[in-house]
Amino acid sequence: MRVKICGITQPEQGKAIATEGATALGFICVPSSPRYVSAAQIRAVVTQLPENIDNIGVFANSTVDEIAQTVADSGLTGVQLHGDESTDFCYQVRQSLPKVEIIKALRIRSLEDFELAATYTTSVNTLLLDAYHPQQLGGTGKTLDWNMLQQFSPSCPWFLAGGLTPDNIVEALNQVQPSGIDLSSGVERAPGDKDLDKVAQLFARLRAKTQLDG
Ligand SMILES: O=C(O)c1ccccc1N[C@@H]1O[C@H](COP(=O)(O)O)[C@@H](O)[C@H]1O
């Protein structure tokens, strides 16, 4: 299973989190976020990492040109579209960046949103489900209804996000089997400042669960 830790701002923390076992790091490219990092800051982290780590930039309602420029300047290997991007827009980003993983994040309120999610599967590589918040786009710490997610089975890989922590990750994974998980505020001391003890606790619990599951 892929494990993405999002909201990285500091090279040393990025390196330590990759060493713990993260398969992907996320960088917030949304200027209004307290976790925002510039392309130069992303590059400073990425150059410290092993090549097998996925480096995902999180954008919301940016233009194709802005996204492509940030990817070129930073060394990102993936793009997460976390705003109100249409299927056509996602397809344009995919055409413009054929070597980059395109992830569409959807903020889920009800079962009907699963139908909307299904319409994106031919325009992107991967889906990501986050919890809906009326004022904030992401990094809210709000969880999804995991029981409802048992009915979600898209035709492409998907990440479970939204309020995951070392304390609730086993309960979540006992109910749903995503291709990957994505954590941000659940493993930080303050926005953009990751708590390496919480990150270590997360990987310890994931390893214990894998051993139990066989
Ligand atoms: O983290 C942010 O500040 C952010 C800003 C704008 C869009 C997305 C953002 N974060 C994404 O939110 C989810 C879930 O975060 P959490 O675990 O509930 O704190 C995650 O995918 C982040 O990439």
The ligand as an SDF file (V2000), in Angstrom:
LIG
                    3D

 23 24  0  0  0  0  0  0  0  0999 V2000
   -3.0640   20.8450    3.7030 O   0  0  0  0  0  0  0  0  0  0  0  0
   -3.4700   21.8770    3.1970 C   0  0  0  0  0  0  0  0  0  0  0  0
   -3.2590   22.9880    3.7090 O   0  0  0  0  0  0  0  0  0  0  0  0
   -4.2740   21.8130    1.9270 C   0  0  0  0  0  0  0  0  0  0  0  0
   -4.6380   22.9910    1.3000 C   0  0  0  0  0  0  0  0  0  0  0  0
   -5.3780   22.9750    0.1270 C   0  0  0  0  0  0  0  0  0  0  0  0
   -5.7320   21.7580   -0.4420 C   0  0  0  0  0  0  0  0  0  0  0  0
   -5.3860   20.5660    0.1670 C   0  0  0  0  0  0  0  0  0  0  0  0
   -4.6570   20.5690    1.3420 C   0  0  0  0  0  0  0  0  0  0  0  0
   -4.3110   19.3850    1.9860 N   0  0  0  0  0  0  0  0  0  0  0  0
   -4.7740   18.0800    1.6550 C   0  0  0  0  0  0  0  0  0  0  0  0
   -5.8180   17.6970    2.5260 O   0  0  0  0  0  0  0  0  0  0  0  0
   -5.8540   16.2790    2.6300 C   0  0  0  0  0  0  0  0  0  0  0  0
   -6.2280   15.8030    4.0210 C   0  0  0  0  0  0  0  0  0  0  0  0
   -5.5430   16.4350    5.0390 O   0  0  0  0  0  0  0  0  0  0  0  0
   -5.7270   15.9810    6.5900 P   0  0  0  0  0  0  0  0  0  0  0  0
   -5.0140   14.6660    6.7400 O   0  0  0  0  0  0  0  0  0  0  0  0
   -7.1850   15.8860    6.8770 O   0  0  0  0  0  0  0  0  0  0  0  0
   -5.0570   17.0580    7.3720 O   0  0  0  0  0  0  0  0  0  0  0  0
   -4.5060   15.7870    2.1550 C   0  0  0  0  0  0  0  0  0  0  0  0
   -4.7180   15.1170    0.9020 O   0  0  0  0  0  0  0  0  0  0  0  0
   -3.7110   17.0220    1.8890 C   0  0  0  0  0  0  0  0  0  0  0  0
   -2.9950   16.8490    0.6910 O   0  0  0  0  0  0  0  0  0  0  0  0
  1  2  2  0
  2  3  1  0
  2  4  1  0
  4  5  1  0
  4  9  2  0
  5  6  2  0
  6  7  1  0
  7  8  2  0
  8  9  1  0
  9 10  1  0
 10 11  1  0
 11 12  1  0
 11 22  1  0
 12 13  1  0
 13 14  1  0
 13 20  1  0
 14 15  1  0
 15 16  1  0
 16 17  2  0
 16 18  1  0
 16 19  1  0
 20 21  1  0
 20 22  1  0
 22 23  1  0
M  END
$$$$
